[in-house]
Amino acid sequence: MTQLVEHHSRKAARILDSARELVLDHGAGKVTVSEISRAAGVGKGTVYLYWPSKEDLIRGLFARDMLTGMEELIARVTADPAAVLPRHLAPALVRTMVRLPLAHRVQRGDPELLRLLDQDPADRELYARTKPTALGGTVVPIMRRHGLIRADRPLAHQIYAVHAVLTGFMTAIQDPANAPQGVEDPETVLADTVNLLIEPATPPGDAAVAAAAGEIAAVFREARDAVLDLIRRSQTPAQ
């Protein structure tokens, strides 16, 4: 079975596109399967051919956003190990979250999407460990072990600081009207902030960076595989 049904079904692709637009326009709670099927130009039965319920379809949509983010991060780190340096990785994490609409909704606390993700313990655990702030908590110890961050502060304090910085920058970038004005490139400010906050005065060597990149890429791959499993579980078993 191809895990992404839209790769071999144009109808499934249209259903996903239509569902995404409707959920983003009206919210997950108000959208119905009838509206989705009508917008996609298919019958209701065709929707159920691919997804057992509206809830499963929306969970699958969210998972696809997360899959896109994970694959982008994996490709970036694989192509350039230096991408795991905190000043590079922090903006990449924020950039990924900001431009993925459903992931953005969940990050901002959309109650209906959170309810859907809270129904299954596996989904709840996956969401908890694939948030950018949670990924920061996973990769910061790897960075510290390989000398990519300073070792003169408690690790727990550094993880908390990174969480706060990522959360704050995501909020400001997502809501520029309420952010201080005069900054054309917030990602550069984020990179400078992270650099000053946790990076060592002496840069790590290439071997240390490469070793950290290998471990961090493995973390991202594990998260990607878990997202693919969510996609598999959200689809009708026959697909």
C-alpha positions in Angstrom: 0.0 0.0 0.0 1.2 3.5 -0.8 0.8 5.3 2.5 -0.2 8.6 0.9 -3.4 7.8 -1.0 -3.2 11.0 -2.9 -0.2 9.8 -4.7 -2.3 7.2 -6.6 -5.8 8.8 -6.5 -6.7 12.2 -7.9 -10.0 11.9 -6.1 -8.2 11.5 -2.8 -6.0 14.5 -3.6 -9.0 16.6 -4.3 -10.7 15.5 -1.1 -7.6 16.5 0.9 -7.3 19.9 -0.8 -11.0 20.6 -0.3 -10.9 19.5 3.3 -7.9 21.6 4.0 -9.5 24.8 2.6 -12.7 24.2 4.5 -11.0 23.5 7.8 -8.8 26.6 7.5 -11.8 28.7 6.5 -14.4 27.4 8.9 -12.7 25.3 11.6 -12.6 21.6 12.0 -15.7 21.4 14.1 -18.1 23.0 11.6 -17.0 21.2 8.4 -19.0 18.2 7.3 -18.3 15.3 5.1 -21.1 16.5 2.8 -19.4 19.9 2.4 -16.0 18.3 1.7 -17.4 15.8 -0.9 -19.3 18.6 -2.6 -16.3 20.9 -2.8 -14.1 18.0 -4.1 -16.7 17.0 -6.7 -17.2 13.5 -5.4 -19.9 11.6 -3.5 -19.8 11.1 0.3 -19.1 7.5 -0.2 -15.9 8.3 -2.0 -14.7 10.1 1.1 -15.3 7.1 3.2 -13.6 4.9 0.7 -10.3 6.6 1.8 -11.1 7.7 5.4 -13.4 6.1 8.0 -14.7 9.5 9.3 -14.3 13.2 9.1 -12.1 13.1 12.2 -9.8 10.6 10.6 -9.5 12.8 7.5 -8.6 15.8 9.5 -6.1 13.9 11.5 -4.6 12.8 8.2 -4.4 16.4 7.1 -2.6 17.4 10.2 -0.2 14.5 9.8 0.6 15.5 6.2 1.6 19.0 7.5 3.9 17.4 10.0 5.3 15.1 7.4 6.2 18.0 5.2 8.0 19.7 8.0 9.9 16.6 9.1 11.0 15.8 5.5 12.2 19.4 5.0 14.3 19.3 8.2 15.7 15.9 7.3 16.7 17.1 3.9 18.3 20.3 5.3 20.4 18.5 7.9 21.4 15.7 5.5 22.5 18.2 2.8 24.4 20.4 5.2 25.5 19.2 8.7 26.0 22.8 9.7 22.3 23.2 9.6 22.1 21.8 13.1 24.0 24.7 14.6 21.5 26.4 16.9 21.6 29.6 15.0 20.6 27.8 11.9 18.2 25.1 13.3 16.1 27.5 15.4 14.9 29.6 12.5 14.3 26.5 10.4 12.1 25.0 13.1 10.1 28.3 13.4 9.9 28.7 9.6 8.5 25.2 9.2 5.8 25.7 11.8 4.7 29.1 10.6 4.1 28.1 7.0 2.3 24.9 7.6 -1.3 26.0 8.2 -2.8 23.1 10.3 0.4 22.7 12.4 0.1 26.5 12.9 -3.5 26.1 14.1 -2.5 23.4 16.6 0.4 25.4 17.9 -1.9 28.3 18.6 -4.3 26.0 20.5 -7.2 25.4 18.0 -9.5 23.5 20.4 -11.1 21.2 17.8 -7.9 20.1 16.3 -6.4 19.6 19.8 -9.5 17.5 20.7 -9.0 15.3 17.6 -5.3 14.8 18.4 -6.2 14.0 22.1 -8.5 11.1 21.3 -5.7 8.5 20.7 -2.8 8.3 23.1 -0.4 7.6 20.2 -1.5 10.7 18.4 -1.2 12.8 21.6 2.3 11.5 22.2 3.3 12.2 18.6 2.0 15.8 18.7 3.8 16.3 22.0 7.2 15.3 20.6 6.9 16.8 17.1 6.2 20.4 18.2 9.2 22.7 17.4 9.6 23.4 21.1 9.5 19.7 22.0 12.0 19.0 19.2 14.2 21.6 20.7 14.1 19.8 24.0 15.2 16.6 22.2 18.0 18.0 20.2 19.5 20.5 22.8 21.0 17.6 24.8 22.6 16.2 21.6 24.0 19.7 20.8 25.4 20.0 24.2 27.0 16.5 24.1 28.9 17.5 20.9 29.9 21.0 22.0 27.4 22.9 19.8 26.1 24.8 22.9 27.7 26.1 26.1 28.2 23.8 29.0 28.4 26.5 31.7 24.7 26.5 32.5 22.3 23.8 33.6 20.9 21.8 30.7 17.3 22.2 32.0 17.8 26.0 32.0 19.0 25.9 28.4 16.1 23.7 27.2 13.7 26.1 29.0 15.3 29.1 27.4 15.2 27.6 23.9 11.5 26.7 24.4 10.7 30.3 25.5 12.6 31.8 22.6 11.1 29.6 19.9 7.6 30.1 21.3 8.0 33.9 21.5 9.4 34.2 18.0 6.7 32.0 16.6 4.0 34.2 18.2 5.6 37.4 17.0 6.2 36.1 13.4 2.6 34.7 13.2 1.1 38.0 14.4 3.3 40.7 13.0 0.7 43.4 13.5 1.2 43.1 17.3 5.0 42.7 17.2 7.4 45.6 17.5 8.0 47.3 14.2 11.3 48.0 12.4 12.5 44.5 11.9 12.6 43.3 8.3 14.0 39.8 8.9 12.9 38.3 12.3 14.7 35.1 11.5 18.0 36.9 11.5 17.1 38.3 14.9 16.2 34.8 16.1 19.5 33.4 14.8 21.5 36.2 16.6 19.5 35.6 19.8 20.1 31.9 19.9 23.8 32.4 19.0 24.3 34.8 21.9 22.2 32.7 24.3 23.6 29.2 24.1 26.4 28.9 21.5 30.0 28.6 22.7 32.6 31.3 22.1 34.8 28.7 20.3 32.9 27.1 17.4 32.8 23.3 17.4 34.9 21.4 14.9 33.5 19.8 11.7 33.6 16.3 13.2 31.5 17.3 16.2 29.0 19.1 13.9 28.8 16.1 11.7 28.3 13.7 14.6 25.5 15.9 16.0 23.9 16.2 12.6 23.7 12.4 12.3 22.0 12.0 15.7 19.6 14.9 15.1 18.7 13.6 11.7 17.9 10.3 13.3 15.5 12.1 15.7 13.8 13.7 12.8 13.5 10.4 10.9 12.0 8.7 13.9 9.4 11.5 14.2 8.7 11.2 10.4 8.1 7.5 10.7 5.7 8.1 13.5 3.8 10.6 11.4 3.6 8.1 8.5 2.1 5.6 11.0 -0.5 8.2 12.0 -1.3 8.6 8.3 -1.7 4.9 7.9 -3.9 4.6 10.9 -6.1 7.5 9.8 -7.0 5.9 6.4 -9.6 3.3 5.6 -7.8 -0.1 6.0 -8.5 -1.2 2.5 -6.5 1.7 1.1 
